[in-house]
Amino acid sequence: MADVSHELVAEVVRSGLVESVHHGSVVALDQSGAVVLAVGAVDLAMFPRSANKPMQAAAMVGLGLDLETELLALVAASHSGEPFHRDGTRRILATVGLDETALQNTPGYPLDPVEERHYCREGHAAAAVTADCSGKHAGMLATCRINGWSTTDYLRPDHPLQQQIAATLERLAGEPITHTGVDGCGAPVASLTLTGLARAFRTMSLGEPDSPERRVAIAVQQHPEWASGTRRDELLLVRGVPGLFAKAGAEGVFAAGLDDGRSVAIKIADGQSRPRPVVMAAALRMLGLAHPVLDELGSAPVLGGGQPVGELRAATSGWGHVHQGDRLGTAPRDPESPLGE
């Protein structure tokens, strides 16, 4: 998405003065799948990074991966590295007679800062099982074993597993992959447009109850702590908005789908993660949602002397308006729900 036109999507205000800004792109689809909000570069190739994981997990389920619901959420996760995440990864591997030595993802420390401090105090080194992508890699290895494929080269783009994952991504997004790169964990990462990413989340949300894509969406909805962590904004969003599942990705990507077919995808141009929940909350409000969690995530305090002196907020004035509002106007609003955490 280099050298393209992004729009102002968030600003940092300190003591009444705009101190910093974030540019990016936002797209939203209504219940019919029509684009009703398009801000910035929504139809150019970008790497969704870990926001592709739910679709990757759906491909694995379609290839015979059959796990308990929380472990399926872990396959779609960028987890925080908490003990239950590490144990869950080992459980996935054990279903096919493997252990963590088979993992080929980049070793790492827990993604969650609190858990990282505990982990390091206990004297642990960076490990593949601890890294945030280990659940996905465990799922990949298990899928290879189930299908009789090699587990030593499962990260090669021409491996049968990766070919099937690419085909599933294209089917769910309704568009071809134009670029394939190497993700931070070492696995292939496929490009989509931001609109294609929103379409994929919509397709997963509307899948038949027993379809691979719908099984993954339900797993994330039921176990958001397994798909992220116990102290993550993704968990708050999924628990606080009924019928929603969501997944963030590196470099400022965030996508969400609702059971009624509405979906949103965002990309922060500078790659920072801090504006993601704020921009996502604003986009969901523009789709007609009203829940306490959107107020909680809709701004973040800016501190001075340890006290709030401003906020990080969405800059929606230049976004225009959600069009085809007559269609949205007939859609039932989701009832308000209390926060789950």
N, C-alpha and C positions, 0 to 999 in steps of 0.2 A: 504493500500500500504506500510505497514511497512516492514522493512528488505528485501527490493527488490532493484534491481539495477536501480538507476536513473542516468541521465547524466547531465553534466554541460550545463545549458541553458542560463545563464545570469551572467554578472559580473559587479561590480562597480569599476570604475577606478577613482582614485583621484590623481591629479598631476602626471600622468604617471605611477602610481603604482596600481596594482589590489588590492583593499582594502577588498572586500567581493565578494562572489560568491553565486549563487543560482543553485541548481540542480532540475531536474524535468523530465517530460516526454511530448512528443509531437507526435501527429499522424495527418496525413493528408490523405484525400481520393480524388481521381480524379473524373472526371465526370461520370465514369462508376461505382464508388463505390469501386474501388480497392485501397488498401493501398499503397501510393507512398512515404510516409515518416513515419518512425517509430523510435522514439528516446526514449530510456528508457523503463519503464514498462507500455506498452500500452494495455496489455491483462490480467491484473490482476484487481480484484474488487477494486473500490474506490467509495467514496460518491461524486457525482457531486454537492451536496448541491443545491444552487439555480439555477444552470445551468439546473436542471430538470424542472424548472417552465414552460417553454414553452410546454413541453410534458404534464405536469399536466393540464395546461390550455386547451390543445387540448382534453384531456379526458373529461373535463367539458363541452366543446362545443359539443362533441359527445353525452353527456348526456342531452342536451337540453338548455344549457346556451347560451343565445342570447343577446349580448350586442353591444352597439356602439363600433366602432373600437378602439377608444382611451381607453375605459374602458376595452376592452379585452386585450389590451397591459398592462394595469395596473394589471390585474389578473396574467399575466406572469412576473410581475416586482419584483425587489428588489429596491423599489423606494426610493428617497432621503428625503421623508417626507415634501416636499414643499406643500404649501396650496392647490394647485390643486390636488395633490395626495390624501390628506386627504379628500377633498371634493368629489373626484371621488370614493373613497372607500365608503363613505356614500351614494352616488348615487347608487352604485351596491346593497348595502343592501336594500335601499328603494324600489328597483324594486320588492322585494318579501316581503315587509312589515316589515323589520327588521331595527335595528339601531346598532350603534357601541357597544352597551352593549352585543351583541351576539357574538362578536369576542372573540376567545380563544387563539389568538397568544400572545406571550410574549410582554408586554408593552415595549416601547422604545422611544428614542428621535430621531429627524431627522438624517438620515445617513449623509446628507450633512453638513459639518462643518459650513458653512456660515448660513445655515438655522437653524442649532442647536443653534447658538448664538442668532439669532433673537427670536427663540422659547423660549429659557430660559430667555431672557431679559423680555419677556412678562409675565413671571411667570408661564408658563405651566409645568406640571409634565409629566413624562413618561406615554405614553398612547398606547393602542393597535392600535388605528387608525393611530397613527403617525409612528409606527414601519414599517420597510421596507417590511415586508411580509403581511401587512394588506390587500392589493388588492387580493392576492391569497386566503386569508382566507375568504374575502367577497365573492369571486367567489365560494369557497367551500360551504359556507352557502347557497348562492342563488341556487346552483345546488341541494343541499339537499332539499330545499323547493320545487323546480320544480318537483322533483321525489318523494315527499312525505316521505322522510327519516328524521330520527331524526337529530336535529341540536345541541343537547346537548352533543353528544358523537362523533361528526364528525371526531375527530382526532384519534380515535381508528383504528389500522391497520386492524381490521376485519370489520370495517364499510363498507357498500356497496359502498360508494363513494371511499374510499381508495383502495378497491379491484379493482374497475374499473380503477382507476388511475394506479395501479400497472400493470394491464393487458395491458393498453395502452403503458406504458413505455417499457414493454417487446416487444410488437409488433413493435414499432417504432425503438427500438435499435436492434432488431433482435437477442436477447439473453435473457436468464433468469436472474431474480433478485436473487442474492445469499445471500444478507444481507439486512435487513431492520432495520434502526435505528430511532432515534428521532432527528429531525433537531432543530436548534436553536430556531425556532419559536414554537416548540412543535408538528408540523406535522410530519408524517412519512417521512423518507428519504430513498430512495431505492438506492442500489449500482448498478453501471454499470462498465464495463471496459471503458477505455478511447476511445478505438476503437468503442465500442457500443455507447458512447455518440456522437462521430463524425457521426456515422451512423444514429442516431436519428435526428440530425440536418439536415443531408442530406435528409432523408425521409420527414421531414417537409418542406424543401425548394422545393421539387419536387412534393408535393401533388397536387391533382386535385384542381382547383380554389375554389371550394365550400366545399372542405374537411375540417374537423376541424383543422387538422394540418396546412394546408396552410392558413387558415383564421388567425390563431395565428401568423404565420410567417409574413404575410402581415401587421397585426396590429402592430407588433414590427418595421417593416420597415417604416411604415407610421408615427408612433408616438413614436420614440425612447426616447423622453423626458418623456413620460408616463411609458415606460418600465424601465427607469433608473432615469434620472434627467437632469436638464438643464446645469449642470457643470460636466458631467461624460464622461470618455473615451469611454464608450460603445456608447453613443450618437454620439460622433465624428466619431467613426468607422462606424456605420450604415449609418450615413448621408454622409460620405465621400467615401464609396465603393458601387456603384450601385448594387442592387440585393443581398445584404448581410443582414442577420439578426444575432444577436449575443446576448449571455447572459453569464454573469460572475456568479461565485459561490464562497462561502466562501472557505477558505483554499487553495487559489491559483488556482481555476478552471476557465477556460474560454473556450467557444465553439462558433463556427460560422459556418453558412451554406450559400452557394451561390445558386442563382436560377438555375445555370447550373449543380448543383450536387456536386461541390467541397465543402469540409468541413474540419474543423480543430478543434481539441480539445487539450487543454494543462492542465497540472497539475504541480504546483510548489510544490516541495517536502516539503519545510519548512513551507508551508501554507501562505506565505506572498503574498500580492496583488500587491506590487509595480512592480515586473517584468512582470506581466500578459500582459499589453498592448504591452510592448517591444517584448516579445516572440511571441505574436500573430501576430504582424506586420511582424516579420521576417518569420514566417511560411507562411503567406499569400503571401509574396514576393516569397518564394520558390515555391509556386503554380503558379506563373506567373503573379500575380497582380502587377500593378504599378499605385499608386494613391498618391497625395500629403499627404493625411492623414497618410499613412503608413510611410512616412518620418517624419511627426510630432510625431507620437507615437513610432517610431522606436528607440528612445533614450530619456533619461530624464537627465537633467543637474544635476551634483553634485556641490554643492555650497561650497565656502570657502570665508569667509569675505563678504558674500552677493553676490559674483560674481561666475560665472561658472568656475570651475577648473577641471572638469572631466565629466564623464557621466555614466549612467546605460545603458548597451547595451546588445544585445543578443550575446551569444557565440556560433555561428553556425559552427565553424570550425570542431567540432567533430560530427556534425549531419549527415555527409555523404551527399549524393545527392538525390534529388527526382528521384526515378527510374520510369521505364516505361515512360520515357520522350517523346518517339515518340507519345504516346497517348496524353500527355499534349500538345505537340507541335502543334497538329492539332486543339486544342481548341482556339476559338477566345479570344483575350485579351479584358478585359473590358476597355472602353475608359476612359481617365483621367477625373476626375470631381473635381470641386472646393469644398472646405470644406463647410459644411452646417452651421457652427457656427464660 
